Every structure is written in C-alpha cells, then in structure tokens.
Amino acid sequence: MTGEQAALAKQMADQEFAEQAREVEDARAAALTKRERRRECARAETAATHEATLTEIGRQFEEAQKALDADTDAKIAETKRQLAEARQALDAALAEAKRKRTEAETEKAPPGKPKLPGNLKEQLEGVADVLARKISVTGTFNPAAVRGLGGGDAVERTATATALTAKHTKRLVDAAITGGRVFA
C-alpha cells in the first residue's frame, strides 16, 4: 500500500468510526430520552396518587371532625338539659324547704315549749353582748386562790367563754336558718 492509499484507508476508517460513533451517540441519546420520559410518567403517576391520597385523607379528616363536633354538640346539649333539670329540682327542693320552714314557724308550739319567733337569727346574734353585760364578779379577793386559777385573769377567761358562746350560738343560728335544726 502506498502512502496515498493508506491515507485514504485511514480517512475512510475515520469516517466509518465517526459514523458509528454518531449512531452510538444517537442511540444513547434516544435511550436517555426514552428513560427520562418513563421517569416523568412515573413521577406524574406518583404525584397523582399522592394528591389522591391527600384528598382522601382530607375528606376522611373532615368527616371525622364533623362526627366529633356532632357528638360533642350532642353531649353538651344533654349536659345542659341535665343541668336545667337539676336546677329545677334544686329550686323545687328549696321552695319545699322554705314552705316547711314557714309551716314550722307558724305552727303552734307544743304545750310547755315556747314558740320561737321568726327573727331568731337577729335575737341570737346579740346573745354574746347581753351575756357579757350581765356577768358580774362579786366577792372577796384571796391571794392564795390566784395560784389555783391556772393563769389568765377573770376578764380574759370571761372574754374567752363569751367568744365560745357566741361561736356556738352562731352555729345554732346558721343551722336553724338552713333547716339543719328544728326547735320544737
């Protein structure tokens, strides 16, 4: 082979190689394009499935929320109804207690027992003051007896006893007002 023939053969081989390389490159590009289209289709399908799933979750959430709201509203309505019934029962019980108290106050007192007046609370509130004014100490002073008193002077003991009397009298008054005690 001559130099010219070798150059021509080399040129033909280069052209054939370039043509085959172009065909390979075109096939590779076509395969990449085809693969990318498949991926895009798969992504679109996945996105559609995702959106449908989210839509279904949202719908189920809304249904559950409505059911919960309806249940809560029903429970609140029932509680309000029960509360109204309880208030009516309480009002009826208070009215009955008031009626019974009024009856008891207006009844005749049994023989030998005086009837207590209606303003018992006002009269009993001043009992402690009246007792304090009525108490008087008379007699002689014995210094030896001071030791037996156990501490504190007579005024102090009288004040303590008066305070206890007032406290217990107030409890009696409160009990009589609320119907806890009945004087007969």
QUICORLIN-V329207 format. One record per pair of residues at least 4 apart in sequence whose C-alpha atoms are under 7 Angstrom apart, sorted by the first residue. I is the first residue (numbers start at 1). GAP is how many residues later the second one is. Records with the same first field share a line. If there is no record, write none. Layout:
I->GAP, GAP
This chain:
1->4, 5
2->4
3->4
4->4
5->4
6->4
7->4
8->4
9->4
10->4
11->4
12->4
13->4
14->4
15->4
16->4
17->4
18->4
19->4
20->4
21->4
22->4
23->4
24->4
25->4
26->4
27->4
28->4
29->4
30->4
31->4
32->4
33->4
34->4
35->4
36->4
37->4
38->4
39->4
40->4
41->4
42->4
43->4
44->4
45->4
46->4
47->4
48->4
49->4
50->4
51->4
52->4
53->4
54->4
55->4
56->4
57->4
58->4
59->4
60->4
61->4
62->4
63->4
64->4
65->4
66->4
67->4
68->4
69->4
70->4
71->4
72->4
73->4
74->4
75->4
76->4
77->4
78->4
79->4
80->4
81->4
82->4
83->4
84->4
85->4
86->4
87->4
88->4
89->4
90->4
91->4
92->4
93->4
94->4
95->4
96->4
97->4
98->4
99->4
100->4
101->4
102->4
103->4
105->13
108->7
109->4, 5, 6, 75
116->4
119->4
120->4
121->4, 52
124->45, 49
125->45
126->4
127->4
128->4, 34, 37, 38
129->4
130->4
131->4
132->30
145->4
152->4, 5
153->4
154->4
155->4
156->4
157->4
158->4
159->4
160->4
161->4
162->4
163->4
164->4
165->4
166->4
167->4
168->4
169->4
170->4
171->4
172->4
173->4
174->4
175->4, 5, 6
176->4, 5, 6
